[in-house]
Amino acid sequence: MNEGGLIPYQLTVQVLVNALIKEPSQNYLIDGFPRAVDQAVYFEQVVGECQNVLYFNTPIEVCVARCLERAKTSGRSDDTE
């Protein structure tokens, strides 16, 4: 995945389902998910509807600055402008 692409949404959701089964709770906060509509739709089909969504609208300049700062230590190929 060095190209920065997403893995199949079914695999992403299955990983989440496995984690939910392993650590049962009435509430979860899933950070950074979904990253695409197909992930959200499939998750709701398999698991159920989400109850709340947090959305943070961050200026692009801040996002770029954070990625470039992270690039100093991350070794990630996608931490570029």
Stockholm file with secondary structure:
# STOCKHOLM 1.0

chainA/1-81         MNEGGLIPYQLTVQVLVNALIKEPSQNYLIDGFPRAVDQAVYFEQVVGECQNVLYFNTPIEVCVARCLERAKTSGRSDDTE
#=GR chainA/1-81 SS CTTCCCCCHHHHHHHHHHHHHHSCCSCCCCTTCCSSHHHHHHHHHHTCCCSCCCCCCCCHHHHHHHHHHHHHHHCCTTCCC
#=GC SS_cons        CTTCCCCCHHHHHHHHHHHHHHSCCSCCCCTTCCSSHHHHHHHHHHTCCCSCCCCCCCCHHHHHHHHHHHHHHHCCTTCCC
//
